[in-house]
Amino acid sequence: MILWENKNTRKKINLGATATVLLGIKKDNRTLSKIYVGDRKGQLHALQLPNFGKLWTITISNEPLRALCSDENECLMIADAKGQVWNVDEEQNSTLVFETNRSISSIRLDGKVIRIQSGWEQCLYNRNGEITHSKDASNSFGENQMLRRIRERKAFEAQRREAESQFRLLPFA
């Protein structure tokens, strides 16, 4: 169930399955005009705002939907739990674009490039599903953690030296 609440109204819509991903679309970059909701049954629901009515529901996949994104023309790209990437057009037709064989955390369109985050790995795909670049950030996390610990140790040593320099022995009179 999704609940929409503002100062004047409170409305709810029952989707029939647990929502797994949400995407809000702004009209003229000012006000929210639509919400797309993916659920665990692989369905995509379009909700119209401000009246909060259901526009349509379509089945995209047999897997839960994991990530949604849209470009400036409201072309929707959707990723499911199996790593499949789908496209939905204006007539609510869904087509399988490609499969990544990865568990997708997020998806984003940058012009003609599709940026997919899968855990620590970020991959760039073209619209045909060919991978153009891949970067595994897990190695840099380990390096960054080591550098962070070295900086922390240096800061602690500087604090210790400053505290020791403030400690003075006064001769006993």
C-alpha positions in Angstrom: 0.0 0.0 0.0 1.2 3.5 -0.8 0.0 6.5 1.2 0.0 10.0 -0.3 -0.5 12.7 2.3 -0.5 16.5 2.0 -2.1 19.3 4.0 -5.6 18.8 2.7 -5.9 15.2 1.7 -4.8 11.7 2.6 -5.1 9.0 -0.1 -3.9 5.4 -0.4 -3.5 2.9 -3.2 -3.1 -0.8 -2.7 -0.7 -2.3 -5.2 -1.2 -5.9 -4.5 2.5 -6.5 -3.9 5.3 -5.0 -1.8 6.8 -1.9 -3.5 10.6 -2.4 -4.1 11.5 0.8 -6.0 10.1 4.3 -6.6 10.8 7.0 -9.1 9.3 10.4 -9.0 9.0 12.5 -12.2 8.8 16.3 -12.0 6.9 18.4 -14.5 8.9 21.5 -15.6 11.5 20.6 -12.9 9.2 22.1 -10.3 6.3 19.9 -9.2 6.0 16.1 -8.9 3.7 14.9 -11.6 4.1 11.1 -11.7 5.4 8.3 -9.6 6.5 5.0 -11.0 6.5 2.1 -8.5 8.1 -1.3 -9.1 7.0 -4.2 -7.0 8.2 -7.7 -6.0 6.0 -9.4 -8.6 7.8 -7.6 -11.4 5.0 -5.1 -12.1 5.4 -1.4 -12.8 2.6 1.0 -11.7 2.3 4.6 -12.9 0.6 7.0 -10.5 -0.6 10.5 -11.5 -0.2 13.5 -9.1 -1.7 15.6 -7.6 -4.9 13.5 -7.6 -2.9 10.3 -6.8 -4.7 8.1 -9.2 -3.4 4.9 -10.8 -2.7 5.5 -14.5 -1.7 2.0 -15.5 0.0 -1.2 -14.4 2.1 -3.5 -16.6 4.1 -6.6 -15.9 7.7 -6.2 -16.8 9.4 -9.3 -15.5 8.8 -12.4 -13.3 11.4 -11.1 -10.9 11.2 -8.2 -8.4 12.0 -4.8 -9.9 15.2 -3.3 -8.4 16.0 0.0 -10.0 14.3 2.6 -12.2 15.5 5.6 -14.1 14.3 8.0 -16.7 15.9 10.4 -19.2 14.6 13.9 -20.1 12.1 12.3 -22.6 10.7 10.1 -19.9 12.1 7.0 -21.4 12.1 4.5 -18.6 14.8 2.0 -17.9 14.2 -0.7 -15.4 16.4 -3.4 -13.8 15.1 -6.5 -12.2 16.6 -8.8 -9.6 18.1 -11.2 -12.2 20.1 -8.3 -13.8 17.8 -7.9 -16.8 17.4 -4.3 -18.1 14.1 -3.4 -19.6 12.8 -0.4 -21.6 9.2 0.9 -21.4 7.9 3.3 -24.1 5.1 5.8 -24.1 2.5 3.1 -25.0 3.5 1.0 -22.0 5.3 -1.6 -24.1 8.2 -3.3 -22.3 11.1 -4.7 -24.1 14.2 -6.6 -22.8 17.2 -4.4 -23.8 20.0 -6.7 -22.4 21.0 -8.9 -19.5 23.9 -8.1 -17.2 24.1 -11.3 -15.1 24.7 -9.1 -12.1 22.6 -8.1 -9.2 21.8 -4.4 -10.0 21.7 -1.9 -7.2 21.0 1.2 -9.3 20.7 2.3 -12.9 21.1 5.8 -14.5 20.9 7.1 -18.0 23.7 9.6 -19.1 22.9 10.4 -22.7 23.5 7.3 -24.7 25.3 5.6 -21.8 23.6 3.4 -19.2 25.4 3.5 -15.9 24.8 0.4 -13.7 26.0 0.0 -10.1 26.2 -3.6 -8.9 27.6 -3.7 -5.4 31.1 -2.2 -5.5 31.3 -2.5 -9.3 30.2 0.2 -11.7 29.7 -0.6 -15.3 28.9 1.5 -18.3 26.8 0.0 -21.1 25.8 1.4 -24.5 22.1 1.1 -25.5 22.8 -2.3 -27.3 23.9 -3.8 -24.0 27.6 -3.9 -24.7 29.8 -3.1 -21.7 32.1 -0.2 -22.5 33.8 0.3 -19.1 33.9 -1.4 -15.7 35.4 -0.3 -12.4 35.6 -2.4 -9.3 35.7 0.0 -6.3 36.2 -2.7 -3.6 40.0 -2.5 -4.1 40.1 1.3 -3.6 37.9 0.9 -0.5 40.6 -1.2 1.2 43.3 1.3 0.1 41.2 4.2 1.4 40.5 2.5 4.7 44.3 2.0 5.2 45.0 5.6 4.3 42.2 6.7 6.7 43.8 4.7 9.5 47.2 6.2 8.8 45.7 9.7 9.0 43.9 8.9 12.2 47.1 7.6 13.8 49.0 10.7 12.8 46.3 12.9 14.2 46.3 10.9 17.4 50.1 11.2 17.7 49.8 15.0 17.2 47.2 15.3 19.9 49.4 13.2 22.3 52.5 15.3 21.6 50.5 18.5 22.3 49.1 17.1 25.5 52.6 16.1 26.6 54.0 19.5 25.8 51.4 21.1 28.1 52.5 18.9 31.0 55.2 20.6 33.0 57.1 19.6 36.1 57.4 22.4 38.6 60.2 22.3 41.0 59.2 21.6 44.6 59.7 24.7 46.7 
